[in-house]
Amino acid sequence: MKERLNIIKVGGGVVEDVASLASLLSQFAAMQGRKVLVHGGGRLATSMAASLGIESRMVGGRRITDDKMLEVVTMVYGGLVNKNIVAGLQAKGVKAIGLTGADGDIIRSHKRPLKRVKMDDGTEQMVDFGFVGDVDKVDAQFLASLIESGAVPVVAPLTHDGEGHILNTNADTIASTVAQALAEHYEVTLTFCFEKAGVLRDANDDKSVIPLIDEQEASKLIAEGIIAGGMIPKIENAFDAIHKGVRQVIITHSDNIDGSRGTTIK
């Protein structure tokens, strides 16, 4: 029988707010058993880029990463955000170890080719996302060895191509692909945590949580514009995880990492 593993993905809006981050780290530290934390940091990267006079561009909820933006996200994700989280967990007695995909060669990717993307106006365009990585493989054996040693991986949304290049990779994708790989070793629950109570029917009403979403319902909600922007890749990654052996995926508020409330993806 496989041991249980909780993979918690926390969004940038949470890790950039002092009170929200403190609450999340306390909950995560108290969580029993094997666990992994994957984090974002996009809002802080956007803010840092603006302070340096670098424009941020997003298409379909995903960041376009040119050479200057790559420098920013590497510093912010792999440095500032990751090490603040690691230090915060160490203070709570968690043997956290901060990683990017390049560390230990845990996540190898390739530079995304030109991709056809549906724009906000309904048209489709070919988009060059720049130095963005699409995951090729995850070294689940190495990650499992860290977990079994008592370490708690804290993974930043950066990968590498094996040829010396760091690539920006969507944090939800990191969480999903790591969950899929580790599903061979563990019974995995993947929880996406952010500032909302779950997937909302009305973005302005936290009480309008949709408790359960299957693929048919997801397609309908996307067509209606209820699921939009950055929520689309989150939903896509959730279904990818379910199809490839992850036991359960939950989308919920960062105050509820035990998954007792929120949206369950079926």
VEXVEX-264021 format. One record per atom (N, C-alpha, C, CB): residue in three letters; x, y, z. Coordinates in steps of 0.05 Angstrom, whole numbers, plus 5000, padded with zeros to 4 digits. Glycine has a CB too. Example, Ala and Ser with C-alpha at 12.3 -4.5 7.8 and 13.67 -1.06 7.14 Angstrom:
2
Ala526448865156;Ala524649105156;Ala526449345156;Ala522649115181;Ser525749555142;Ser527349795143;Ser525850015157;Ser528249885114;
END
This chain:
266
Met501749765000;Met500050005000;Met501850255000;Met498150005024;Lys501150444982;Lys502750684980;Lys502250875004;Lys502150834954;Glu504451005012;Glu504151215032;Glu502851465020;Glu506951285045;Arg501551615036;Arg500351865026;Arg502352085024;Arg497951945044;Leu501952255004;Leu503552495000;Leu501752724993;Leu505752444978;Asn502152945007;Asn500753195001;Asn502553384986;Asn499653325027;Ile501753474963;Ile503153674948;Ile501453924948;Ile503853584918;Ile502554134960;Ile501154384963;Ile502354594944;Ile501154494992;Lys500754704926;Lys501754914909;Lys500455174918;Lys500954854879;Val502155374924;Val501155634933;Val501855854913;Val502355694961;Gly499856014908;Gly500156224888;Gly501656464898;Gly497456314879;Gly502556634879;Gly504156864885;Gly502757064903;Gly504956994860;Gly500057094899;Gly498657284916;Gly498757224945;Gly495757294907;Val499056964952;Val499256884980;Val502156924990;Val498456584983;Val504156834975;Val506856844985;Val507857134987;Val508656684967;Glu506457314974;Glu507357594974;Glu505957754996;Glu506857724948;Asp504057645010;Asp502657775032;Asp503657655058;Asp499557735029;Val504757825075;Val506057725100;Val504157555117;Val507157965116;Ala501757655122;Ala499857515139;Ala498957255127;Ala497457695145;Ser498357255101;Ser497457015087;Ser499656805086;Ser496557075058;Leu502056895081;Leu504256705080;Leu504756575108;Leu506856835070;Ala504656745129;Ala505156645156;Ala503056435163;Ala505056875176;Ser500556485155;Ser498356295161;Ser498856035146;Ser495656415153;Leu499556055120;Leu499955815104;Leu502355655115;Leu500555895076;Leu504555785123;Leu506855635133;Leu506155495159;Leu509255825137;Ser504555615176;Ser503755485201;Ser502055235195;Ser502155685218;Gln500155265176;Gln498555035169;Gln500254815157;Gln496355115149;Phe502054895139;Phe503754695125;Phe505554555145;Phe505354825103;Ala506754705163;Ala508454585183;Ala506954385201;Ala509754795201;Ala504454445206;Ala502854265223;Ala501754015209;Ala500454415235;Met501854025182;Met500853795166;Met502653555171;Met500853875136;Gln501353335178;Gln502853085184;Gln503552935159;Gln501252915203;Gly505652775160;Gly506352605138;Gly508152735117;Gly503952505125;Arg508452595095;Arg510152685073;Arg508852905058;Arg510752445055;Lys510453105050;Lys509353335037;Lys511353485020;Lys508153535058;Val510353635000;Val511953794982;Val510454064979;Val512453654955;Leu511954274978;Leu510754544972;Leu511854654946;Leu511354734996;Val510054724929;Val510754864903;Val509655144904;Val509654704878;His511255344897;His510355614900;His510555774874;His511855764921;Gly508955984872;Gly509156174850;Gly510656424860;Gly506356244839;Gly509856644849;Gly511156904856;Gly510857104834;Gly514056864863;Gly508957054816;Gly508657224792;Gly508157514797;Gly506557114775;Arg506557574818;Arg505957854823;Arg508458004833;Arg503757884844;Leu510057874849;Leu512557994858;Leu514458034835;Leu513857834880;Ala514557834816;Ala516257864793;Ala515358094776;Ala516157604776;Thr512658134773;Thr511658354757;Thr512358624770;Thr508558334755;Ser512158634797;Ser512858874811;Ser515858934809;Ser512058854841;Met517458734812;Met520358764810;Met521158854782;Met521858504817;Ala519858734762;Ala520458804734;Ala519759104729;Ala518958624715;Ala517459184739;Ala516559464736;Ala518559654748;Ala513859504748;Ser519659584771;Ser521559764784;Ser524159784769;Ser522159654813;Leu524659584751;Leu527059584735;Leu526459684706;Leu528259304733;Gly523959774702;Gly523159874676;Gly522759664655;Gly525260064666;Ile522059414664;Ile521659194646;Ile518659134644;Ile523158934655;Glu517559134620;Glu514759084616;Glu514058794620;Glu513859184588;Ser511758744634;Ser510758474637;Ser508458424617;Ser509758414666;Arg508558204603;Arg506458144583;Arg505357864589;Arg507558154554;Met502757834590;Met501357584595;Met499557514572;Met499757604622;Val499457264564;Val497557164544;Val496356904554;Val499057124516;Gly493656904556;Gly492256664565;Gly493056574593;Gly492856444546;Gly493656774610;Gly494356714637;Gly497256624641;Gly492556494647;Arg498856634620;Arg501656554622;Arg503456784614;Arg502156304604;Arg505756794627;Arg507657014624;Arg509456964599;Arg509357044649;Ile509757184583;Ile511757184562;Ile514457264575;Ile510957374539;Thr516457094570;Thr519057134584;Thr521257184565;Thr519656884602;Asp521957444562;Asp524357504545;Asp526857484563;Asp524057794532;Asp529157564552;Asp531657524567;Asp531757684592;Asp534057584550;Lys530757924592;Lys530758094616;Lys528857994637;Lys530058384609;Met526457904628;Met524557794647;Met525557534659;Met521757754633;Leu527057374643;Leu528157134654;Leu530057184677;Leu529656974632;Glu531657394675;Glu533357474697;Glu531757544722;Glu535157714690;Val529557684718;Val527857764741;Val526557514754;Val525657954731;Val525357344738;Val523957114751;Val525956924764;Val522356964730;Thr528356894753;Thr530356724765;Thr531056834793;Thr532856704748;Met531457104795;Met532157224820;Met529857204840;Met532957514816;Val527457264830;Val525157274848;Val524156994857;Val522857424834;Tyr523756814837;Tyr522756554844;Tyr524856374858;Tyr521856404819;Gly527156354846;Gly529256184857;Gly530656294881;Gly531256114836;Gly530656564884;Gly531956684906;Gly530156794927;Gly533656914896;Leu529057034923;Leu527557174944;Leu525257004955;Leu526557434933;Val523456924938;Val521056784947;Val521756504959;Val519056744924;Asn523356354944;Asn523956084953;Asn525356084980;Asn525655944932;Lys527356254983;Lys528956245008;Lys527356365032;Lys531556395004;Asn525656555026;Asn523956655048;Asn522156435059;Asn522256895039;Ile520956275040;Ile519256055048;Ile520855845064;Ile517855925024;Val523155775053;Val524855575066;Val525655665094;Val527355515050;Ala526455915097;Ala527256015123;Ala524856015143;Ala528356295121;Gly522456085132;Gly520156085149;Gly519355815158;Gly517756205134;Leu519755615141;Leu519155335149;Leu521255225169;Leu518955155125;Gln523755295164;Gln525855215183;Gln525255315211;Gln528555305174;Ala524155565213;Ala523555675239;Ala521255525253;Ala522755975235;Lys519755375237;Lys517555215248;Lys518254925251;Lys515055245231;Gly520854865249;Gly521754585253;Gly521454405229;Gly520254475275;Val520954515205;Val520754355181;Val523454345167;Val518554475162;Lys524354105160;Lys526854075146;Lys526554135116;Lys527953785151;Ala526054385110;Ala525454465083;Ala528054495067;Ala523954735083;Ile527854425041;Ile530054455023;Ile529054584997;Ile531454175016;Gly530154814991;Gly529254974968;Gly530554874942;Gly529955264972;Leu528854834922;Leu529754724896;Leu528654874872;Leu529054424895;Thr530154894851;Thr529054944825;Thr529254684809;Thr530655184810;Gly528254684785;Gly528454444768;Gly531254374762;Gly526854474743;Ala533154564762;Ala535954514755;Ala537354374778;Ala537354774749;Asp536454414803;Asp537754284826;Asp537253984826;Asp536754414853;Gly539453834825;Gly539253544824;Gly537953444799;Gly537553454847;Asp537753624778;Asp536553554753;Asp533753434757;Asp538253344737;Ile532153564776;Ile529653444782;Ile527453494761;Ile528653544809;Ile527653714747;Ile525653774726;Ile527053874701;Ile523553974736;Arg526953714680;Arg528153784654;Arg525853874636;Arg529753534642;Ser526354074620;Ser524354184602;Ser525554274575;Ser522854414615;His523854344557;His524854454532;His523454724527;His524254264508;Lys524754904512;Lys523655164507;Lys521155134490;Lys525655344492;Arg518955254499;Arg516455234485;Arg516555344457;Arg514255374501;Pro515655184437;Pro515555284409;Pro513255484406;Pro515255054389;Leu513155614383;Leu510855784377;Leu508255634382;Leu510955894348;Lys506355764395;Lys503855634403;Lys501455804395;Lys503855574433;Arg499455664384;Arg496955804377;Arg495355844402;Arg495355644355;Val494656094408;Val493256164433;Val490656324427;Val495056334452;Lys488556254440;Lys486056404438;Lys486256664453;Lys483656234447;Met485756894440;Met486057154453;Met483457224466;Met486857364432;Asp483557444482;Asp481157534496;Asp478857614478;Asp481857774514;Asp479557694453;Asp477457784434;Asp476357544418;Asp478557994415;Gly477257304425;Gly476257064411;Gly477856974388;Gly473457114403;Thr479657144378;Thr481357074355;Thr483656894366;Thr482457324341;Glu485056764347;Glu487356604354;Glu489856714340;Glu486856304345;Gln492056704355;Gln494556804345;Gln496856614352;Gln495157094355;Met498956604336;Met501356464343;Met502956634362;Met502956384318;Val503756524385;Val505156684405;Val507856554412;Val503456704431;Asp509856724413;Asp512556644422;Asp512756714452;Asp514856774405;Phe512756514469;Phe512856564498;Phe515656614508;Phe511656324513;Gly517656604491;Gly520356664499;Gly521556434515;Gly520456914516;Phe522956494537;Phe524456294552;Phe522556164573;Phe526856424567;Val520556024562;Val518655884578;Val519055584573;Val515755964571;Gly519055424594;Gly519555144591;Gly517054974593;Gly521555054612;Asp516854774575;Asp514854564577;Asp516254314588;Asp513454514550;Val515154194609;Val516553984623;Val516753724606;Val515153914649;Asp519153614606;Asp519653354592;Asp519753124612;Asp522253364577;Lys521053164635;Lys521252944654;Lys521753054682;Lys523452754646;Val520852904702;Val521352954730;Val522752714742;Val518653014745;Asp524952764757;Asp526352544770;Asp524952484797;Asp529352624775;Ala522852314794;Ala521252244818;Ala522852084838;Ala518752084809;Gln524751924828;Gln526351754846;Gln528051924865;Gln528051564831;Phe529252134853;Phe530952314870;Phe529252474890;Phe532452504852;Leu526952574880;Leu525152724898;Leu524152534921;Leu522752834883;Ala523452294914;Ala522452104934;Ala524652044954;Ala521551834921;Ser527152024945;Ser529351974964;Ser529752204983;Ser531951924948;Leu529352454974;Leu529352684992;Leu527152665012;Leu529252944976;Ile524752605002;Ile522352595020;Ile522752375041;Ile519852535003;Glu523752145032;Glu524151925051;Glu526351975071;Glu524751665036;Ser528152155065;Ser530252235084;Ser529252425105;Ser532652365069;Gly526752515102;Gly525552705121;Gly525552985112;Gly527052685147;Ala526653035088;Ala526653305077;Ala523953375065;Ala528853335056;Val523453635064;Val520953735052;Val521753915028;Val519153885073;Pro521453825004;Pro522153984981;Pro520354234978;Pro522053824955;Val521554464973;Val520154714967;Val521054794939;Val520754934989;Val519254764919;Val520054774892;Val519155034879;Val518854544876;Ala521155184867;Ala520655434853;Ala519855364824;Ala523055614854;Pro518355544811;Pro517455494783;Pro519555554762;Pro514955654778;Leu521855434764;Leu523955454745;Leu524955174738;Leu526355634756;Thr525455124712;Thr526454874703;Thr529054924687;Thr524354714686;His530154714674;His532454754657;His532354564634;His535154724673;Asp533954624613;Asp533854464589;Asp536154264586;Asp533754644565;Gly537854254606;Gly540154074605;Gly542454174589;Gly539353814594;Glu542154414578;Glu544254534562;Glu545154804574;Glu543354584533;Gly544554844599;Gly545555074613;Gly543555304614;Gly547955174601;His541055264606;His539155474605;His536855434625;His537955504577;Ile536455634642;Ile534055634659;Ile531655714643;Ile534555834684;Leu529355594649;Leu526855664635;Leu524655714656;Leu526055434616;Asn523155924651;Asn520855984668;Asn518555784662;Asn519856284663;Thr517455664682;Thr515455464679;Thr513055514698;Thr516555184683;Asn510655514687;Asn508355564703;Asn508255394728;Asn505755504687;Ala507755524752;Ala507955384777;Ala505755164779;Ala507655574800;Asp503455214767;Asp501355004768;Asp502254764752;Asp498755114756;Thr503654804730;Thr504754594714;Thr506854434729;Thr505954694688;Ile508554584743;Ile510654454760;Ile509254264780;Ile512354664775;Ala507154374794;Ala505754224815;Ala504453974803;Ala503654394829;Ser503154004779;Ser501853784767;Ser503753574757;Ser500153884743;Thr505953644744;Thr507753444734;Thr509353304756;Thr509753574714;Val510053454777;Val511253324800;Val509353134814;Val512253544821;Ala506853204816;Ala504853034828;Ala504452774811;Ala502153174830;Gln504352814784;Gln504152584767;Gln506452384770;Gln503952674737;Ala508952494770;Ala511252324773;Ala511352184800;Ala513852494769;Leu510652324821;Leu510752204848;Leu508452014853;Leu510752424869;Ala506352024836;Ala504151834839;Ala505051544835;Ala501951904819;Glu507251504823;Glu508351234820;Glu509351124847;Glu510551224799;His510051314865;His511151234891;His509251274914;His513651394896;Tyr507351454911;Tyr505551534934;Tyr502651554924;Tyr506551794946;Glu500851554944;Glu498151634939;Glu497951934942;Glu496051474958;Val497752074920;Val498152364920;Val495552524920;Val499852444895;Thr495352714938;Thr493352924937;Thr494753184929;Thr491752944964;Leu493753314908;Leu494853564899;Leu492853784906;Leu495453564869;Thr493753984921;Thr491954204928;Thr493054474918;Thr491654214959;Phe491554604901;Phe492254874891;Phe491055074910;Phe491254914862;Cys492655234923;Cys491755434943;Cys492255714932;Cys493155404970;Phe490155884934;Phe490556164926;Phe488756344943;Phe489956204896;Glu487956584933;Glu486556774950;Glu483556744950;Glu487257054942;Lys482556564934;Lys479656524931;Lys478856254945;Lys478756524902;Ala476256224950;Ala475255994964;Ala475155744947;Ala472556044976;Gly475655774921;Gly475555554902;Gly474955664875;Gly473355344910;Val473955494857;Val473055594831;Val470355714835;Val472955364809;Leu470055974828;Leu467656124834;Leu465856154810;Leu468356394846;Arg463256124814;Arg461356184792;Arg461256484787;Arg458556074799;Asp461556644809;Asp461656934807;Asp464257024820;Asp459157064822;Ala466057134804;Ala468757204814;Ala468657394838;Ala470357324792;Asn466457544841;Asn466257734863;Asn464757634887;Asn464857984853;Asp464057374887;Asp462557254909;Asp463957004918;Asp459657194900;Asp465357014941;Asp466756784952;Asp464956564961;Asp468556874975;Lys462356614962;Lys460456404970;Lys459456244946;Lys458156534985;Ser460356324922;Ser459356194898;Ser461155974889;Ser458956394876;Val462455834908;Val464355624901;Val462955394887;Val465755514927;Ile464155294866;Ile463055064851;Ile464454814864;Ile463655074820;Pro462954654879;Pro464254444895;Pro465554214880;Pro462254324913;Leu464554154856;Leu465553934840;Leu465453994811;Leu463953674846;Ile467753944797;Ile467854004768;Ile469053764754;Ile469554264762;Asp467653664734;Asp468753454716;Asp469453594690;Asp466753224712;Glu470553434671;Glu471553554646;Glu469353674629;Glu473053344630;Gln467053554629;Gln464853664613;Gln463953934625;Gln462453464613;Glu463753944651;Glu462954194664;Glu465154404660;Glu462454154694;Ala467654324661;Ala469854514658;Ala469754644630;Ala472554384662;Ser469254484609;Ser469054584582;Ser466854784579;Ser468654354562;Lys464554724592;Lys462254914592;Lys462955174606;Lys459854774605;Leu464255154629;Leu464855394645;Leu466955574630;Leu465955314672;Ile468755444616;Ile470755594600;Ile469355744577;Ile472955414590;Ala467555594564;Ala466055714541;Ala464355954550;Ala464355504528;Glu463355934574;Glu461656154585;Glu463356374597;Glu459856034607;Gly465956344599;Gly467656554610;Gly467756554640;Gly466756814600;Ile466456354653;Ile466556344683;Ile469356254692;Ile464356144693;Ile470456054678;Ile473255984682;Ile474756134661;Ile473755674681;Ala476656314669;Ala478056484650;Ala480856544661;Ala476456744644;Gly482456674644;Gly485056774652;Gly486856544664;Gly484756994673;Gly488156604686;Gly489956424699;Gly488656174710;Gly491356554721;Met485956174713;Met484555934723;Met484555714701;Met481756004731;Ile484655794676;Ile484555594655;Ile486955394656;Ile484555724627;Pro489455494657;Pro491655304659;Pro491555144685;Pro494355444657;Lys490455264707;Lys490255124732;Lys488454874729;Lys489155304755;Ile486154924716;Ile484254704711;Ile485454494692;Ile481654814699;Glu486854584671;Glu488054404652;Glu490154224667;Glu489454554629;Asn491754344684;Asn493754194699;Asn492454004719;Asn495554384713;Ala490154084730;Ala488753914749;Ala487853654735;Ala486354054761;Phe486653684711;Phe485753444697;Phe488053274687;Phe483953534673;Asp490253404679;Asp492653244671;Asp493453074694;Asp494953434662;Ala493453184718;Ala494353034742;Ala492452794747;Ala494453214766;Ile489852844746;Ile487952634751;Ile488252404731;Ile485052744750;His488652474705;His488952274684;His491452104688;His488952404657;Lys493352214702;Lys495952064704;Lys496551974733;Lys498152244695;Gly494451904747;Gly494851754772;Gly494651904798;Gly497451634771;Val494352164797;Val493952314822;Val491152254833;Val494352624818;Arg491052194859;Arg488552104871;Arg486452314872;Arg489051994899;Gln487252564879;Gln485352774883;Gln486653044878;Gln484152764912;Val485053224866;Val485953504862;Val483853684874;Val486553564832;Ile484753884890;Ile483054074903;Ile484054354897;Ile482854014934;Ile482154534891;Ile482754814888;Ile481354964910;Ile481954924860;Thr482855114927;Thr481655224951;Thr483255474960;Thr481555014973;His482255594982;His483555824994;His485955735010;His481555975013;Ser487955915012;Ser490355845026;Ser489955795056;Ser492456065022;Asp487655875067;Asp487155825095;Asp485955545099;Asp485156025106;Asn485755385077;Asn484455135079;Asn486054915064;Asn481655155066;Ile488554895071;Ile490254705056;Ile489654415063;Ile493154755062;Asp487954365083;Asp487154085088;Asp485053995068;Asp486054055116;Gly484054175051;Gly482254105029;Gly479454035038;Gly483353875015;Ser478654115062;Ser475954055071;Ser473854225058;Ser475754085102;Arg474654445046;Arg472854615030;Arg474154685004;Arg472054865046;Gly472554784986;Gly473654864960;Gly472454714937;Gly476654834960;Thr473854694915;Thr472954554891;Thr474654304886;Thr473154744866;Thr473254084884;Thr474553824878;Thr474353774848;Thr473253594894;Ile476553704836;Ile476653644807;Ile476453344803;Ile479353754794;Lys474553264788;Lys473952974785;Lys474452884757;Lys470952914792;
END
